[in-house]
Amino acid sequence: MSDTLQPANLSIDTLLDGDEPDDFGERFTVEESGEGQRLDRWLAGLMNETASRESIQTWIDKGLVTINGQMAKKSSTRLEAGHLVVVTVPPIDAMTLAAEAIPLTVVYEDEYLLVVHKPAGMLTHPAGSEVTGTLVNALLHHCQQQLSSENGPIRPGIVHRLDRDTTGLLMVAKTNAVHRALSEQLQARTAKRQYMAITDGVPPHPSGMITAPIGRNPDKRDTMMVEGRGREAITHWEVLETLGDRVAKVHFRLETGRTHQIRVHAAYRKFPIFGDPIYGRGLERSWRIETHGQCLQAVTLQFVHPISQKSMIFSEPMDPRIASVWEQLSLRFNG
């Protein structure tokens, strides 16, 4: 297989978790909101998608966490604002990740890349103590270990990710050069991603754009929020259908890719994603509708194939899980 593309001039952040550069690093500065918190609990809030609290406690016990250059002695150490906490995450040997014969929906595949459908409830890649049952485990089996290593041993092939309960289309790279080229398209915003969602609330206009910076919530570090000092975030939306004045079917198009961007922006504009356990209003509980997570799906991917230079466009219909929710809502409103 030829792998002759030249490395793109990208920062390492661009290559971590694709459309959202990884928010978690090894160095953390304690803000005022962290004053007085336990070390293990504070780190668990920051690293919730990559490490469990139990893993962090083990790292502290093994001397892998320092505070202002001094080895942390106890998980219960109380933090002060301004402390610099450094975590040396022990590497996971790629061979410890099992190639599992998990059913995998492949939308497109050639010798350089794949487009796959990720179901709701599945992690994109191993995180913390969850090292089996992820999309990566399925890909290792399907591709017989032939995946890019650009994102490290626990994210082979993963160019961008979807939240656990978000379903839809994902690009996967088999070679490092193709991975870099796809990451560059995401960074340059030439790769297009469109999502479909059911919203709790109807947008005020048929279409529009949300431009609001997103940063981490200082009071709940495992969530995001619109925050003046956050990173630029731009989301386009278009209303497809409404049921009364309470719920709608909406297309979203990402211009940037921040953690939880659509979910945060939709909630900020008062039409949160239906069934969202973090940013939603709980209407599904009041109406006793089982959603199994937020009703959000990546329905369209568009990018240029790094080798053939052909424009690639992939779309999929509404996921049966979300279609069932919409049907229940339609019966409620239309009898």
N, C-alpha and C positions, 0 to 999 in steps of 0.2 A: 504493500500500500504506500502510495506517495504521501509525504507529509512535508511539502516544500514551502508552505506559507511562511513568510517572515514574521517573527514575533511582533505583536502590536505594542505600541508604546502606552501601556496601561499601568496604572498603579495597582498594587496588590489588592486594594479594596474593591476594585472593579471585578476582580476575579473570584470574589467570595460571594456565594449565594446569588449570583446572577443579577436579577433586576433590583435587588436591594443589597448594596454592599454591606458586608457583615458588620453589625453594630457592636459585636463583642470582640474585644481584643484581650491582650494579656495585662494591660496597664489600666487601672481605674483610679480616678481621683474622687474622694468622698466629698459630696456636696453637702450643703446645710441640712437637706432633708435626710441625710444619712447619719447625722450626728446622734450618737448614743445607740445606734443599732448594733446587733450582734454581727460579727464578721461573716459567719456562714449564711445567715439569713439575708444579709445585704447582697452578698455575692450571688446567692441563689436567685434573687430578684433580677439581677443584671444578666445572669447567664442561664435563664430558665429554658432557653431553646437549645442549649448545648451541654448543660450539665445539671444533674440533680443536686439537691442539698446534701444527700448522702455522699455523692462523689466529691463534693467540695470539702466536706468534713474529713474524708479520707486524705485528700490532698494536703489539708492543713496538718493532719497528724503526721504525714510523711515529710513535712517541711517544705512543701512546694508553694507556699503562700508567704509573702513578706509584706510588712507594713513599714513604710519609710526606710526600706533597706534592711529591717530586722525581721528575722523569721517569726512568723505568728505562732504563738505557743498553744493557743486554745481557740476552738471554734466560737466560744462565747465572748471573745475579746470585744469590747465596746469601741466603736469607731469615733473619731473626731473629724470635723470638717477640715478639709485640706490634706488629710492623710493620702498617701500614694500607696495603693495596694497593687501588688504584682503577683499574678498567678502563672506558674509554669505548668501548663497543661501537659500531662504525660501523653506522648503520641500513641495512637492506636495503630497497631500493625494491620495493614490492609488485609493480611491473611486471616485475621480474626473475624473479619466480616464474612458471614456465610453467604454463599450463592444459593438462593432459595428458589424453588420452582413455584413461585407465586404467580397466579394468573396475571398476565400483563397485556393491556390493550395497546398494540402498536398501530399507530395511524400511518406512519411512513418510516421507512428504513432504507439506508444504503450503506456502503462501506465506511462512510464518514460520520453519519449522524442518525438520530432517530427523533421522531415526534411521537410522544406517548400520551395516553390519557391517565391522569392520576385520580383515583377515586377518593371521595371524602372519607376521612377516618384514617388515612395512611400518611405517615410522615414521609417527607421527600427524602430525607437522609437520616442516618442514625443520630441520636441526640441523647446525651447523658447515659442512662442505663439502658435505653431502648436501642439495641443494636441488631434486632431482627424484625422482620415483617415490614420493612420500609421499601420504598421504591428502589433505593439503591440495591438492596438485597435481591430484588426481582431482576434488576438490570444486570447484575453480576452473573446471574444464571443465564439470562437470555443472550447476553453478549459474550459469554465465556471469558469474562475478565477483560475484554477488549474495550476499555473506556479510558477517557482522558484522565490524567492525574493532576491537572492544573489546579484543582481545588483541594488537593490533599487526599489522604487515604480514606477518610470517611465520607467524602463527597465525590467519588469517581464519576465522571461524566456529567455532573450536575452543573448546568450553566445558570439556571435560575430556579427558584423554588416556589411552591404554593403552600399556604398554611395547611395544617393537618386536615381541617374540615372544609377547605376549599377544593373543589374538584375541577378538572379540566386539562388543557393541553400544556405540555412542557417540551422544551428542546433538550436533547441530550447529545453530548459530543463524544465521539469515539477516539479522536486524536487531540493532542494538545494544541496544534496549530488551528484546527477547526474550532476548538473551544475558545481560543483567544479571539478569533475573528467574530464569532457569535457574541462574545462579551463586548467587543468593540462596538458592534451594532446596537446593543442595548445601551451602552454608554452614550453613543452618538444619537440615540433616539430614532434610528432608522428602522429598527425592528419594532413592529407594531403588535400590541396586545389589546384585545378587546374582551371584556367580561360582560356577563349577563347576571342580573340579580333581581330578587324580589325585595322591595323596600317597604319598611313600616313607615308610611307617610308618602305623600306624592310631591315630587319636585315642583317648584313654583312656576316653571316655564317648560315648554316642550323640550328644550335643550339648553345646555349651558356649560360653564367651565368653573371649576373650583381651584383657586390659587391661594393656598394657605400653607405656610411652613409647618412641618411635622417634626416633633422631637419626642424624647422619652418623658413620660409622666413622672415628675419628681416624687410624687406621693405614692405611686404604684409603679415601680420600675420595670415590671414586665408588660406594661401597656404603653401605648403611644397617645399623643394628643396634638392638637393644633397649638403651636407654641411659637412666639415671636422670634426666638433665637434658634428655632429648628431649621431643618434643611428644606430647600425649595421643593415643593410638591405641587404638581398640576394634574388634575383629573378632569376629563371631559365626560359629560353625561347626556343621554338622550332617552326620553320617555317613549316606551313602546306601547304600553297598554296600562290602563288604570281600572281599579275596581272601587267604585265610590270615591271617597276622598281620603281613604285610609291606606290603601296598598297600591303598589305599582310594579310593573315589570320594566326594568331600566337597563339600557346598555351603558357600560362605562369603558372609556378608553384611557389608558395610562400614557402620560407624556413623560413622567418620571416614575421611579419605582421604589418608594419608601416602605418600610415595614408597616403592614396593615393599612396601606395608603387609602384604598377605596373604603374600607370599613371606617376609618377615622374621618375621612372627608364627608362621607354620607351621613354619619352621626352628627358631625359638626353643622351640616346644613339641615338638620332636623328630618332626614329621611334615612335612618339607619338600616342596615341590612337586616331583613327579617330572619329571626332565629339566631342572631349574633349573640353569643353568651357573654361577651365582654362589653361591646359598645351598643348593644341593642336595648330596647325598652321592655322586652319580655311579653309582647303582645301574643306571641305563640303560646305562652303558658296560660294567659287569660282565656284564650280561645281554644285551648286544649288541642293544639295542632303539633304533632311531632315532626320536628325539622331535621334532627340528627346533625345539628350544626348550622352555621350560617348559610343562607340560600345565595351562594355566590359561586359562579363558574367561569373559568377561563375558556371562552368559546371560540376565539379566533387567534391564530398566530400568523404573522407575516414577517419574512426575513429573506435575505438574499443568500442562496447557497454559497458557502465560501469557496467551493471548488468549481462548480459549474457556472456560477454567477447568475443562475436563474432565480427569478422571483418565486418564492414558495409561499403559498397561502393555504392554511388549513382551518377548517371550521367544523364544529360539531353541534348537533341539536341539543336542546335542553336536557340536562341529566334527569333520569326518571325520578330520582329523589326530589328534585326541585319541581319537576312537573307535577308530582303528586301533591306537593304543598299548594301550588297554584290552582290545581283542580279543587282542592278542599276550600280554598279561599273563594273561588268562583261560585261554588255551591252555596257558600255562606252569604255572598252578596246577591246572587241571582236566583237563589232558591232552587 
